[in-house]
């Protein structure tokens, strides 16, 4: 189970979810001393693959970082860290960028985060639709996915036109 701050901006939620997915994939059977670092590396590569993003992380300015934030759906700070990891910027450039972020108050509240729309997974709804197309009722689908009330809205609730409650 992963708990997520529902009030966090979309860019932060995405990184948190990718980080936790890293733990689920990498640490479900063994514990490592550097688990947090491994989960961070996983999240960065999952959301910003080095082979694709590396050319975009050179000659960074605040304007360029905001454009990349819109494109990649991650925070400016995550982009700065990724740029350092893939050697797009030096440690000194990283430090300078963070000083500017601090001066502008962006370390705690980055601009344009409200422009990034929350993502909604499609797989649960697709599964619900597939189950309904095979004749399962709303009640049976709810029971399968562990929801006590068949009329309640849940991610697996089918959206097809011909749904039977019973």
ABEGO torsion letter per residue (X at the ends): XBBBBAABBAAAAAAAAAAAAAAAAAAAABBBAAAAAAAAAAAAAAABBAAAAAAAABGBBAAAAAAAAAAAGBBAAAAAAAAAAAGABBAAAAAAAAAAAAAAGAAABBBGAAABBBBBBAAAAAAAAAAAAAGBBAAAAAAAAGBABAABBBAABBABABBBAX
